[in-house]
């Protein structure tokens, strides 16, 4: 049995943009080298501050999504 999931046209590019943003977050969190849960969560919060709104918009714009 084969399962096929239909996605709207262009959905792959949106996923690529999201994957790029998460890859950047993951890289920065790994670089922080947190060794405790508390340090990990503090590092994750700091990383969220690093990725700017402008950078997020550019990721989606590059994928062909409209931004306000």
C-alpha positions, 0 to 999 in steps of 0.5 A: 500500500502506498500513501501519497500526500498532496501538498500545494504548489510551492510547499517544498520551497516553504519547507526549505526556508523553515529548514534553513532557519532551524538548521541555523538555530541548531548550529548556534545551539550546538556551538554554545555547547550547553551541558545542562538543561538550564544552559540549553534553554538559556542558549535556545532563548539567546539563539532566538534573539540572534535570528532577526525578523529581517533575516526570517523575511528574507528566508521566506522571500527567497523561497518565493513567499510573499511578505508584508 
